[in-house]
Amino acid sequence: MLNKQIEKLWEEVREVSLGREIPQLKTPPTPLELLREYISPNKPCIISNSINHWPALSLWSSTPYLLTTLSSSPSVSLHLTPSGLADSLTPLSLQTPPPLCFASAHVDQLPFDKALSEVQESVKNKKVGYLQQQNDCFRSEYRGLEGDIEGDVPWASEAFGCLPEAVNIWVGNELSETSFHKDHYENMYAVVCGEKHFLLLPPTDVHRMYIRDYPAAQYRYSQDTGEFRLELEDPVRYVPWCSVNPYPSEMEKEKAVAEFPLYFNGPKPFEVTVKAGQMLYLPSMWFHHVRQTPDSRGLTVAINYWYDMKFDIKYAYFNFLQSLHWYSPKNSAFSHVRREDVFQGLRKYLEEEDLDISESSLEH
Ligand SMILES: O=C(O)CCC(=O)C(=O)O
């Protein structure tokens, strides 16, 4: 039973390395400082005054500028969901227990002006648009804006010893939220318009995220009916995803705390707001949850640079830690009981939908 030792690790990491607040740097660090103080110890920081020279900081707050500059560009990827939560856990049906799936957004390719209108006309619990695509979309779909930012973050590229693998843009408003997850990339995340609010947990806190396998599903939006349908992938594909929603409604709060006590009763996540003109160094494998506050015209715009991470000893330690089981007594409100529930609900759903999925895939 390693629970006590794992809990000690959460505390010790904060005591010896992370502290209680994310460091705020007034100017960009030298490559050596970034490497020594932040990348090597896998420690986030917020950096001010590092992108003041980007023309984007003044230009992109003008919607007419964006529309004109991107008017002859190829189409851009628009993510549509009913709730603003893409890549997040969603009930597949109204059954009890509700079978949860990992729901990805409906993705449309549209000219920028049409896609931006969809974001601006988003309606909560009906249709929410988020302009994003994590495939280097800035350098392909938004080429027209390339001169407004730098192709890389020079002091970071020097510290990482490489150029960014991908540059992505995120254009949304307060209705879009990104659920807790981690990436196998080093991330330099710059906010250009509005604010982004991050909750951060170090990789050592992996047990507090209740990562479980969920069947993948896809939202499909119909222009004809104006409705979304959630379709389970066939054959079933499982996605390991964090189970914790850090902001449950008042009604759901008690249940959430009972289901995920390690998250809600453990050390508080680091909370940081990245303002327009600031950059967050988000180290590889850190769990992050992202919300946003738009600027006065109603948009948040951010750019992130993904650099390859080093699959070094930290990665090996993380995998080892994740392989250790958190012991939960049988019949407790969380742990295996809930996992079973997830599959019980799914089994019922598949039967009702007459989907032929083998029992063995459900034992996954
Ligand atoms: O800005 C967002 O909504 C999410 C950003 C994110 O998850 C990332 O850069 O890895």
The ligand as an SDF file (V2000), in Angstrom:
LIG
                    3D

 10  9  0  0  0  0  0  0  0  0999 V2000
   -6.0730   27.2310  -24.9230 O   0  0  0  0  0  0  0  0  0  0  0  0
   -6.6680   26.1810  -24.7760 C   0  0  0  0  0  0  0  0  0  0  0  0
   -7.9060   26.1080  -24.7830 O   0  0  0  0  0  0  0  0  0  0  0  0
   -5.9120   24.8850  -24.5300 C   0  0  0  0  0  0  0  0  0  0  0  0
   -4.4320   24.9660  -24.7070 C   0  0  0  0  0  0  0  0  0  0  0  0
   -3.7460   23.6430  -24.5270 C   0  0  0  0  0  0  0  0  0  0  0  0
   -4.3040   22.7020  -24.0250 O   0  0  0  0  0  0  0  0  0  0  0  0
   -2.3550   23.4890  -24.9610 C   0  0  0  0  0  0  0  0  0  0  0  0
   -1.7490   24.4410  -25.4690 O   0  0  0  0  0  0  0  0  0  0  0  0
   -1.8120   22.3680  -24.7860 O   0  0  0  0  0  0  0  0  0  0  0  0
  1  2  2  0
  2  3  1  0
  2  4  1  0
  4  5  1  0
  5  6  1  0
  6  7  2  0
  6  8  1  0
  8  9  2  0
  8 10  1  0
M  END
$$$$
